[in-house]
Amino acid sequence: MNLYEYEGKKLFSRYGIAIPRSVLWRKGNEPRRQWMKNPVVLKAQILAGERKKTGGILFASGAADVARRSRALFRKIVAGEAVKNILVEERVLSAHEWYVSFSYDTARRAPVLALSPRGGTGIAHAHTTAIDLSSGVEDFLFRDAIRSAGFQREDIFPLLGVVKKLWSIFWNESALLAEINPLFRLSSGELVAGDAKIIFDDEKVSPGARRFIALGGDIAILASGGGASLLSIDALVRVGGRPANYTEYSGNPPASVVRALTKKVLSQKGLRGCWVVGGTANFTDIYETLSGFVAGLREVRPRPRYPIVIRRDGPRQREAFRTLERVREDEGYQLYFSGSETSLSESARAMVEHSYRNTGVRRARK
Amino acid sequence: MSILVDKKTRVLIQGITGHEGARACREMLSYGTRVLAGVTPGKGGRKIEGVPVYDGIREAILRHPGINTSLIAVPALFVRDAAAEAIKNKISLINILTEHVTVRDSAWIVARSRSRGVRVVGPSSVGIISPGKGKVGSIGSSAVEKKIFSPGPVGIISKSGGMTAEIGVLLTRAGIGQSTAVGIGGDQIIGSDFADLLTLFERDPATQAVVLFGEVGGSYEEEAARLISQRKFTKPVVAIIAGYFTKDIAPATVLGHAGAIVSRGRGGYYSKVLALKKAGVHVASTLEDIPKIIKSILRL
């Protein structure tokens, strides 16, 4: 879960990292503050990065200017997101802009502290130090990192304070990323966070949530298994299919979970087919999951008349397919099903042929 | 021979009284793997499938000093503690079946196990199987086992549990057996990555080639490519990378496995495929190509 800048800055405040004076401006609810007569920055609260480039950040001074520019910003779509909130911040006149972040590095399989005395360049150009969790996280490790990154001697202690607080946020809140870019160093030596980028671990926020991502096509996807789901969509795309969504259930979900997911996926508009796909399950009960699918299918209105191709194998697959046969006979759904004797690619091809048959849609070359 | 699991494997199951733990216990016993004991704090004294349950590992090891492998099947919140207990008791191989462990806990477990010389496979690992010798975890259900894995010369390392079995099926059907198949899990931080296990397969005389199943996100595939380029792994490798379609998806979107994050310029589909190809790895675009490539490489 990604936090908006204003949410991240609230967290910074709570942990004692200084932030500029600011107020959140919700659409239609104009704030008035004495300090807003000074030069301010209007910052669109969206999740996309590089807001300066995409026009999500404007500078203003004086009440009239602030009102005029914020109205314009509220009307904008920045990087595909409508602007619902603006963070109005007092402009900080800083001597320097630095970069500080904690994140995980898969190469070192550890948290890394990234530091740079040149902000704005991002993590790519920062000096990184892996945090060894097998020993204690001590101040001297952070001090060494600060010196190695090229900061001046007099900046060691002020920066150490910020780094320690940011580490507390990263660790205590189970974040995947805690970034300050830029960290302003005022001429007084004070350090103020200019921006906040926090990503929480979804396993902490909503454990076991099912992911659903719209892909804009017309073949609904119900895939099982994280790996199978990616590979299946690859296979479909390679034979000219247009996936409507990405979604996946993994582990051994009860029928009710699959039923709810089926209803959600089949309620998408403009569908031409549905592909229920997975590999050879190690332990997922195929009868249980496909029973959930059938239950969900029966509840979808209008009744799906498009082809439904199922490719699934594993424990209790035969029982599951006997049920599907009855559903096809008795209820007239256009059901096609097969086990692992049909490859993922063959099943993808069958899906595309059934879905786009007689529709004049040209299929991509194999 | 094989890697990680063989006839000498003696298993302890942490979380044996839970649904997943009990099922894995049944599966391992029916495969002929020796499960000596289980642990569930507060539930010691009972038996699951004839296997004695203890309240802690220290107690279990006193009674069963032969234990050399632990399968962790406790709920995600307790995985870090369970791993710490297994590491403290010097169990040399820990396989974590549990899914949805936070990256923070995984990173902690990796650091602790490395500093103590303990090997961890997982979290979110479907298990490890050395066909005909033994298995740990939920890999290869007994209901469909005979169709899936068979003994032979090919190693499998996969981020996906389902695809471990799928590749096993395709190889077995083509008459190609496997030395050991390992589900390493698709999380962002994992105990053993492709490179770690390739190093073990390099030393295993029974393994003549290895199949890798990778995914977009992270850098484990790139690390494998680097190891192969440095000639630290010299046997033929066939890889398949899932997530070709993500080239058109917004950055920072998390897909199926927690580690499959689409990120700008790094860990993308082409980055991985190019790195592997450069290292001389055969990259298959469909699963069905894998047995064909293996056959031509091994001249079967």
HADDOCK unambig.tbl for C-alpha pairs under 7 A between the chains (distance, minus, plus):
assign (segid A and resid 106 and name CA) (segid B and resid 188 and name CA) 6.69 0.50 0.50
assign (segid A and resid 106 and name CA) (segid B and resid 189 and name CA) 6.14 0.50 0.50
assign (segid A and resid 106 and name CA) (segid B and resid 218 and name CA) 5.78 0.50 0.50
assign (segid A and resid 106 and name CA) (segid B and resid 219 and name CA) 5.90 0.50 0.50
assign (segid A and resid 107 and name CA) (segid B and resid 219 and name CA) 5.96 0.50 0.50
assign (segid A and resid 107 and name CA) (segid B and resid 220 and name CA) 6.87 0.50 0.50
assign (segid A and resid 109 and name CA) (segid B and resid 107 and name CA) 6.45 0.50 0.50
assign (segid A and resid 109 and name CA) (segid B and resid 189 and name CA) 5.72 0.50 0.50
assign (segid A and resid 110 and name CA) (segid B and resid 107 and name CA) 5.62 0.50 0.50
assign (segid A and resid 132 and name CA) (segid B and resid 111 and name CA) 6.77 0.50 0.50
assign (segid A and resid 133 and name CA) (segid B and resid 108 and name CA) 5.88 0.50 0.50
assign (segid A and resid 133 and name CA) (segid B and resid 111 and name CA) 5.58 0.50 0.50
assign (segid A and resid 134 and name CA) (segid B and resid 111 and name CA) 5.06 0.50 0.50
assign (segid A and resid 134 and name CA) (segid B and resid 112 and name CA) 4.93 0.50 0.50
assign (segid A and resid 134 and name CA) (segid B and resid 115 and name CA) 6.54 0.50 0.50
assign (segid A and resid 174 and name CA) (segid B and resid 104 and name CA) 6.17 0.50 0.50
assign (segid A and resid 201 and name CA) (segid B and resid 102 and name CA) 6.68 0.50 0.50
assign (segid A and resid 203 and name CA) (segid B and resid 100 and name CA) 5.56 0.50 0.50
assign (segid A and resid 203 and name CA) (segid B and resid 101 and name CA) 6.72 0.50 0.50
assign (segid A and resid 203 and name CA) (segid B and resid 102 and name CA) 5.62 0.50 0.50
assign (segid A and resid 204 and name CA) (segid B and resid 102 and name CA) 6.42 0.50 0.50
assign (segid A and resid 207 and name CA) (segid B and resid 100 and name CA) 6.45 0.50 0.50
assign (segid A and resid 208 and name CA) (segid B and resid 100 and name CA) 6.53 0.50 0.50
assign (segid A and resid 225 and name CA) (segid B and resid 162 and name CA) 6.17 0.50 0.50
assign (segid A and resid 226 and name CA) (segid B and resid 160 and name CA) 6.59 0.50 0.50
assign (segid A and resid 226 and name CA) (segid B and resid 256 and name CA) 4.00 0.50 0.50
assign (segid A and resid 226 and name CA) (segid B and resid 257 and name CA) 5.06 0.50 0.50
assign (segid A and resid 227 and name CA) (segid B and resid 160 and name CA) 4.89 0.50 0.50
assign (segid A and resid 227 and name CA) (segid B and resid 162 and name CA) 6.99 0.50 0.50
assign (segid A and resid 227 and name CA) (segid B and resid 163 and name CA) 6.42 0.50 0.50
assign (segid A and resid 227 and name CA) (segid B and resid 242 and name CA) 6.90 0.50 0.50
assign (segid A and resid 227 and name CA) (segid B and resid 256 and name CA) 6.83 0.50 0.50
assign (segid A and resid 228 and name CA) (segid B and resid 162 and name CA) 6.63 0.50 0.50
assign (segid A and resid 228 and name CA) (segid B and resid 163 and name CA) 6.35 0.50 0.50
assign (segid A and resid 229 and name CA) (segid B and resid 256 and name CA) 6.91 0.50 0.50
assign (segid A and resid 230 and name CA) (segid B and resid 242 and name CA) 5.47 0.50 0.50
assign (segid A and resid 230 and name CA) (segid B and resid 243 and name CA) 5.16 0.50 0.50
assign (segid A and resid 231 and name CA) (segid B and resid 242 and name CA) 4.83 0.50 0.50
assign (segid A and resid 231 and name CA) (segid B and resid 243 and name CA) 6.32 0.50 0.50
assign (segid A and resid 233 and name CA) (segid B and resid 245 and name CA) 6.79 0.50 0.50
assign (segid A and resid 234 and name CA) (segid B and resid 243 and name CA) 6.31 0.50 0.50
assign (segid A and resid 234 and name CA) (segid B and resid 244 and name CA) 5.50 0.50 0.50
assign (segid A and resid 234 and name CA) (segid B and resid 245 and name CA) 5.33 0.50 0.50
assign (segid A and resid 237 and name CA) (segid B and resid 245 and name CA) 6.76 0.50 0.50
assign (segid A and resid 248 and name CA) (segid B and resid 256 and name CA) 6.38 0.50 0.50
assign (segid A and resid 279 and name CA) (segid B and resid 162 and name CA) 5.64 0.50 0.50
assign (segid A and resid 279 and name CA) (segid B and resid 163 and name CA) 6.36 0.50 0.50
assign (segid A and resid 279 and name CA) (segid B and resid 166 and name CA) 5.73 0.50 0.50
assign (segid A and resid 280 and name CA) (segid B and resid 162 and name CA) 6.01 0.50 0.50
assign (segid A and resid 280 and name CA) (segid B and resid 165 and name CA) 6.01 0.50 0.50
assign (segid A and resid 280 and name CA) (segid B and resid 166 and name CA) 5.33 0.50 0.50
assign (segid A and resid 281 and name CA) (segid B and resid 162 and name CA) 5.52 0.50 0.50
assign (segid A and resid 282 and name CA) (segid B and resid 138 and name CA) 6.73 0.50 0.50
assign (segid A and resid 282 and name CA) (segid B and resid 139 and name CA) 5.61 0.50 0.50
assign (segid A and resid 282 and name CA) (segid B and resid 140 and name CA) 4.91 0.50 0.50
assign (segid A and resid 282 and name CA) (segid B and resid 141 and name CA) 5.06 0.50 0.50
assign (segid A and resid 282 and name CA) (segid B and resid 162 and name CA) 6.41 0.50 0.50
assign (segid A and resid 282 and name CA) (segid B and resid 165 and name CA) 6.62 0.50 0.50
assign (segid A and resid 283 and name CA) (segid B and resid 138 and name CA) 6.69 0.50 0.50
assign (segid A and resid 283 and name CA) (segid B and resid 141 and name CA) 5.60 0.50 0.50
assign (segid A and resid 314 and name CA) (segid B and resid 144 and name CA) 6.42 0.50 0.50
assign (segid A and resid 315 and name CA) (segid B and resid 143 and name CA) 5.72 0.50 0.50
assign (segid A and resid 315 and name CA) (segid B and resid 144 and name CA) 6.49 0.50 0.50
